[in-house]
Amino acid sequence: MSEARARLLGTASALFYAEGLHSVGIDRIIAAAGVTRATLYRHFPSKDDLVVAYLTQGDEAIRARTDAARSRDSSPEDVVRAVGRSIADDIRRPGFRGCAFLNAAAEYPDPAHPVHRAVLRHRQWFQATITELLAATGETDPEPAARHFAMLRDGAMAAGCLTDPEPICETFLRGVEELLEHLGRDRRQPHPA
Protein backbone atom coordinates (compact mmCIF):
# COMPACT_ATOMS: atom_id res chain seq x y z
CA MET A 1 0.00 0.00 0.00
CA SER A 2 1.42 3.37 -0.99
CA GLU A 3 2.04 5.95 1.72
CA ALA A 4 -0.62 8.27 0.27
CA ARG A 5 -3.22 5.47 0.09
CA ALA A 6 -2.43 4.40 3.64
CA ARG A 7 -2.73 7.99 4.87
CA LEU A 8 -6.03 8.48 3.04
CA LEU A 9 -7.47 5.24 4.37
CA GLY A 10 -6.24 5.90 7.91
CA THR A 11 -7.62 9.43 7.92
CA ALA A 12 -10.95 8.41 6.40
CA SER A 13 -11.28 5.46 8.77
CA ALA A 14 -10.80 7.61 11.85
CA LEU A 15 -13.28 10.21 10.61
CA PHE A 16 -15.84 7.67 9.40
CA TYR A 17 -15.80 5.79 12.68
CA ALA A 18 -15.91 8.91 14.87
CA GLU A 19 -18.47 10.92 12.92
CA GLY A 20 -20.36 8.63 10.54
CA LEU A 21 -20.04 7.71 6.90
CA HIS A 22 -22.47 10.18 5.36
CA SER A 23 -21.46 13.13 7.52
CA VAL A 24 -17.80 13.09 6.45
CA GLY A 25 -17.24 14.55 3.01
CA ILE A 26 -14.45 13.98 0.53
CA ASP A 27 -13.13 17.54 0.93
CA ARG A 28 -12.68 17.00 4.66
CA ILE A 29 -10.80 13.73 4.09
CA ILE A 30 -8.54 15.34 1.48
CA ALA A 31 -7.73 18.26 3.79
CA ALA A 32 -7.13 16.08 6.85
CA ALA A 33 -4.95 13.61 4.90
CA GLY A 34 -3.00 16.40 3.21
CA VAL A 35 -3.41 15.02 -0.32
CA THR A 36 -4.86 16.30 -3.56
CA ARG A 37 -8.25 15.39 -4.95
CA ALA A 38 -6.47 13.62 -7.84
CA THR A 39 -4.51 11.48 -5.36
CA LEU A 40 -7.69 10.45 -3.57
CA TYR A 41 -9.47 9.51 -6.79
CA ARG A 42 -6.41 7.66 -8.13
CA HIS A 43 -6.60 5.35 -5.12
CA PHE A 44 -10.38 5.39 -4.52
CA PRO A 45 -12.51 6.13 -7.62
CA SER A 46 -15.50 7.06 -5.42
CA LYS A 47 -16.39 7.71 -1.81
CA ASP A 48 -18.19 4.35 -1.80
CA ASP A 49 -14.89 2.67 -2.73
CA LEU A 50 -13.23 4.44 0.20
CA VAL A 51 -16.00 3.34 2.59
CA VAL A 52 -15.73 -0.26 1.35
CA ALA A 53 -11.93 -0.12 1.86
CA TYR A 54 -12.51 1.17 5.42
CA LEU A 55 -14.85 -1.74 6.16
CA THR A 56 -12.53 -4.23 4.46
CA GLN A 57 -9.64 -3.04 6.62
CA GLY A 58 -11.79 -3.51 9.74
CA ASP A 59 -12.83 -6.97 8.55
CA GLU A 60 -9.20 -7.96 7.96
CA ALA A 61 -8.23 -6.81 11.46
CA ILE A 62 -10.98 -8.91 13.05
CA ARG A 63 -10.03 -11.92 10.94
CA ALA A 64 -6.39 -11.53 11.96
CA ARG A 65 -7.29 -11.43 15.67
CA THR A 66 -9.47 -14.51 15.23
CA ASP A 67 -6.68 -16.34 13.37
CA ALA A 68 -4.25 -15.39 16.15
CA ALA A 69 -6.63 -16.86 18.75
CA ARG A 70 -6.90 -20.03 16.69
CA SER A 71 -3.15 -20.37 16.25
CA ARG A 72 -2.53 -20.69 19.98
CA ASP A 73 -2.45 -24.17 21.42
CA SER A 74 -5.89 -23.72 22.97
CA SER A 75 -9.04 -25.75 23.30
CA PRO A 76 -11.91 -24.79 20.96
CA GLU A 77 -13.75 -23.36 23.99
CA ASP A 78 -10.75 -21.18 24.82
CA VAL A 79 -10.64 -19.88 21.24
CA VAL A 80 -14.32 -18.87 21.55
CA ARG A 81 -13.48 -17.16 24.85
CA ALA A 82 -10.53 -15.35 23.21
CA VAL A 83 -12.83 -14.05 20.45
CA GLY A 84 -15.21 -12.84 23.17
CA ARG A 85 -12.39 -11.11 25.07
CA SER A 86 -11.28 -9.40 21.85
CA ILE A 87 -14.80 -8.04 21.37
CA ALA A 88 -14.89 -6.84 24.99
CA ASP A 89 -11.49 -5.16 24.51
CA ASP A 90 -12.91 -3.28 21.51
CA ILE A 91 -15.90 -2.11 23.56
CA ARG A 92 -13.59 -0.83 26.32
CA ARG A 93 -11.44 1.10 23.84
CA PRO A 94 -11.49 4.91 24.24
CA GLY A 95 -13.67 6.50 21.57
CA PHE A 96 -15.75 3.35 21.06
CA ARG A 97 -18.84 4.20 18.98
CA GLY A 98 -20.35 0.78 18.44
CA CYS A 99 -19.82 -1.73 15.68
CA ALA A 100 -18.50 -0.13 12.49
CA PHE A 101 -20.40 -2.72 10.45
CA LEU A 102 -23.75 -2.22 12.17
CA ASN A 103 -23.26 1.54 11.92
CA ALA A 104 -22.54 1.23 8.19
CA ALA A 105 -25.60 -0.99 7.64
CA ALA A 106 -27.76 1.65 9.32
CA GLU A 107 -26.40 4.34 6.98
CA TYR A 108 -26.57 2.14 3.86
CA PRO A 109 -29.76 0.04 4.19
CA ASP A 110 -30.02 -0.88 0.48
CA PRO A 111 -28.91 -4.55 0.28
CA ALA A 112 -27.63 -4.00 -3.27
CA HIS A 113 -25.30 -1.13 -2.29
CA PRO A 114 -21.57 -2.03 -2.25
CA VAL A 115 -21.21 -0.76 1.33
CA HIS A 116 -24.11 -2.89 2.56
CA ARG A 117 -22.69 -5.90 0.69
CA ALA A 118 -19.33 -5.35 2.44
CA VAL A 119 -21.15 -5.41 5.78
CA LEU A 120 -22.96 -8.63 4.84
CA ARG A 121 -19.70 -10.30 3.71
CA HIS A 122 -18.16 -9.56 7.09
CA ARG A 123 -21.20 -10.74 9.03
CA GLN A 124 -21.48 -13.93 6.98
CA TRP A 125 -17.80 -14.66 7.62
CA PHE A 126 -18.23 -13.94 11.34
CA GLN A 127 -21.29 -16.18 11.60
CA ALA A 128 -19.57 -19.00 9.68
CA THR A 129 -16.44 -18.67 11.81
CA ILE A 130 -18.30 -18.78 15.12
CA THR A 131 -20.32 -21.74 13.82
CA GLU A 132 -17.08 -23.52 12.94
CA LEU A 133 -15.51 -22.72 16.31
CA LEU A 134 -18.55 -24.01 18.18
CA ALA A 135 -18.64 -27.14 16.02
CA ALA A 136 -15.02 -27.76 17.07
CA THR A 137 -16.19 -27.88 20.70
CA GLY A 138 -18.23 -30.95 19.78
CA GLU A 139 -21.54 -29.12 19.38
CA THR A 140 -23.66 -31.10 16.94
CA ASP A 141 -25.97 -28.20 16.05
CA PRO A 142 -23.67 -25.17 16.19
CA GLU A 143 -25.64 -22.74 13.98
CA PRO A 144 -28.26 -21.71 16.58
CA ALA A 145 -25.51 -21.31 19.19
CA ALA A 146 -23.47 -19.18 16.76
CA ARG A 147 -26.51 -16.96 16.13
CA HIS A 148 -26.86 -16.63 19.92
CA PHE A 149 -23.19 -15.59 20.18
CA ALA A 150 -23.63 -13.02 17.38
CA MET A 151 -26.72 -11.58 19.07
CA LEU A 152 -24.84 -11.29 22.37
CA ARG A 153 -22.06 -9.50 20.49
CA ASP A 154 -24.44 -7.15 18.67
CA GLY A 155 -26.21 -6.23 21.88
CA ALA A 156 -22.92 -5.62 23.70
CA MET A 157 -21.66 -3.47 20.83
CA ALA A 158 -24.84 -1.37 20.87
CA ALA A 159 -24.98 -0.99 24.66
CA GLY A 160 -21.23 -0.50 25.07
CA CYS A 161 -21.28 2.92 23.45
CA LEU A 162 -24.33 4.14 25.36
CA THR A 163 -23.20 3.64 28.93
CA ASP A 164 -20.28 2.51 31.06
CA PRO A 165 -18.73 -0.31 29.01
CA GLU A 166 -17.42 -2.28 31.98
CA PRO A 167 -20.71 -3.87 33.13
CA ILE A 168 -21.65 -4.42 29.47
CA CYS A 169 -18.41 -6.33 28.88
CA GLU A 170 -18.86 -8.34 32.07
CA THR A 171 -22.39 -9.29 31.03
CA PHE A 172 -21.29 -10.16 27.49
CA LEU A 173 -18.40 -12.35 28.66
CA ARG A 174 -20.66 -14.04 31.22
CA GLY A 175 -23.13 -14.72 28.38
CA VAL A 176 -20.36 -16.30 26.27
CA GLU A 177 -19.33 -18.46 29.23
CA GLU A 178 -22.92 -19.51 29.92
CA LEU A 179 -23.40 -20.37 26.24
CA LEU A 180 -20.32 -22.62 26.35
CA GLU A 181 -21.49 -24.21 29.61
CA HIS A 182 -24.96 -24.83 28.15
CA LEU A 183 -23.47 -26.48 25.06
CA GLY A 184 -21.22 -28.64 27.22
CA ARG A 185 -24.18 -29.72 29.39
CA ASP A 186 -26.15 -30.67 26.28
CA ARG A 187 -23.28 -32.85 25.05
CA ARG A 188 -22.96 -34.60 28.42
CA GLN A 189 -26.65 -35.43 28.76
CA PRO A 190 -27.85 -38.64 27.12
CA HIS A 191 -30.32 -38.07 24.32
CA PRO A 192 -33.31 -40.38 23.86
CA ALA A 193 -32.95 -42.83 21.03
C-alpha positions in Angstrom: 0.0 0.0 0.0 1.4 3.4 -1.0 2.0 5.9 1.7 -0.6 8.3 0.3 -3.2 5.5 0.1 -2.4 4.4 3.6 -2.7 8.0 4.9 -6.0 8.5 3.0 -7.5 5.2 4.4 -6.2 5.9 7.9 -7.6 9.4 7.9 -11.0 8.4 6.4 -11.3 5.5 8.8 -10.8 7.6 11.9 -13.3 10.2 10.6 -15.8 7.7 9.4 -15.8 5.8 12.7 -15.9 8.9 14.9 -18.5 10.9 12.9 -20.4 8.6 10.5 -20.0 7.7 6.9 -22.5 10.2 5.4 -21.5 13.1 7.5 -17.8 13.1 6.5 -17.2 14.6 3.0 -14.4 14.0 0.5 -13.1 17.5 0.9 -12.7 17.0 4.7 -10.8 13.7 4.1 -8.5 15.3 1.5 -7.7 18.3 3.8 -7.1 16.1 6.9 -5.0 13.6 4.9 -3.0 16.4 3.2 -3.4 15.0 -0.3 -4.9 16.3 -3.6 -8.3 15.4 -4.9 -6.5 13.6 -7.8 -4.5 11.5 -5.4 -7.7 10.5 -3.6 -9.5 9.5 -6.8 -6.4 7.7 -8.1 -6.6 5.3 -5.1 -10.4 5.4 -4.5 -12.5 6.1 -7.6 -15.5 7.1 -5.4 -16.4 7.7 -1.8 -18.2 4.3 -1.8 -14.9 2.7 -2.7 -13.2 4.4 0.2 -16.0 3.3 2.6 -15.7 -0.3 1.4 -11.9 -0.1 1.9 -12.5 1.2 5.4 -14.8 -1.7 6.2 -12.5 -4.2 4.5 -9.6 -3.0 6.6 -11.8 -3.5 9.7 -12.8 -7.0 8.6 -9.2 -8.0 8.0 -8.2 -6.8 11.5 -11.0 -8.9 13.1 -10.0 -11.9 10.9 -6.4 -11.5 12.0 -7.3 -11.4 15.7 -9.5 -14.5 15.2 -6.7 -16.3 13.4 -4.3 -15.4 16.1 -6.6 -16.9 18.7 -6.9 -20.0 16.7 -3.1 -20.4 16.3 -2.5 -20.7 20.0 -2.5 -24.2 21.4 -5.9 -23.7 23.0 -9.0 -25.8 23.3 -11.9 -24.8 21.0 -13.8 -23.4 24.0 -10.7 -21.2 24.8 -10.6 -19.9 21.2 -14.3 -18.9 21.5 -13.5 -17.2 24.8 -10.5 -15.4 23.2 -12.8 -14.1 20.5 -15.2 -12.8 23.2 -12.4 -11.1 25.1 -11.3 -9.4 21.8 -14.8 -8.0 21.4 -14.9 -6.8 25.0 -11.5 -5.2 24.5 -12.9 -3.3 21.5 -15.9 -2.1 23.6 -13.6 -0.8 26.3 -11.4 1.1 23.8 -11.5 4.9 24.2 -13.7 6.5 21.6 -15.8 3.4 21.1 -18.8 4.2 19.0 -20.3 0.8 18.4 -19.8 -1.7 15.7 -18.5 -0.1 12.5 -20.4 -2.7 10.5 -23.7 -2.2 12.2 -23.3 1.5 11.9 -22.5 1.2 8.2 -25.6 -1.0 7.6 -27.8 1.7 9.3 -26.4 4.3 7.0 -26.6 2.1 3.9 -29.8 0.0 4.2 -30.0 -0.9 0.5 -28.9 -4.6 0.3 -27.6 -4.0 -3.3 -25.3 -1.1 -2.3 -21.6 -2.0 -2.2 -21.2 -0.8 1.3 -24.1 -2.9 2.6 -22.7 -5.9 0.7 -19.3 -5.4 2.4 -21.2 -5.4 5.8 -23.0 -8.6 4.8 -19.7 -10.3 3.7 -18.2 -9.6 7.1 -21.2 -10.7 9.0 -21.5 -13.9 7.0 -17.8 -14.7 7.6 -18.2 -13.9 11.3 -21.3 -16.2 11.6 -19.6 -19.0 9.7 -16.4 -18.7 11.8 -18.3 -18.8 15.1 -20.3 -21.7 13.8 -17.1 -23.5 12.9 -15.5 -22.7 16.3 -18.6 -24.0 18.2 -18.6 -27.1 16.0 -15.0 -27.8 17.1 -16.2 -27.9 20.7 -18.2 -31.0 19.8 -21.5 -29.1 19.4 -23.7 -31.1 16.9 -26.0 -28.2 16.1 -23.7 -25.2 16.2 -25.6 -22.7 14.0 -28.3 -21.7 16.6 -25.5 -21.3 19.2 -23.5 -19.2 16.8 -26.5 -17.0 16.1 -26.9 -16.6 19.9 -23.2 -15.6 20.2 -23.6 -13.0 17.4 -26.7 -11.6 19.1 -24.8 -11.3 22.4 -22.1 -9.5 20.5 -24.4 -7.2 18.7 -26.2 -6.2 21.9 -22.9 -5.6 23.7 -21.7 -3.5 20.8 -24.8 -1.4 20.9 -25.0 -1.0 24.7 -21.2 -0.5 25.1 -21.3 2.9 23.4 -24.3 4.1 25.4 -23.2 3.6 28.9 -20.3 2.5 31.1 -18.7 -0.3 29.0 -17.4 -2.3 32.0 -20.7 -3.9 33.1 -21.6 -4.4 29.5 -18.4 -6.3 28.9 -18.9 -8.3 32.1 -22.4 -9.3 31.0 -21.3 -10.2 27.5 -18.4 -12.3 28.7 -20.7 -14.0 31.2 -23.1 -14.7 28.4 -20.4 -16.3 26.3 -19.3 -18.5 29.2 -22.9 -19.5 29.9 -23.4 -20.4 26.2 -20.3 -22.6 26.3 -21.5 -24.2 29.6 -25.0 -24.8 28.2 -23.5 -26.5 25.1 -21.2 -28.6 27.2 -24.2 -29.7 29.4 -26.1 -30.7 26.3 -23.3 -32.9 25.1 -23.0 -34.6 28.4 -26.7 -35.4 28.8 -27.9 -38.6 27.1 -30.3 -38.1 24.3 -33.3 -40.4 23.9 -32.9 -42.8 21.0 
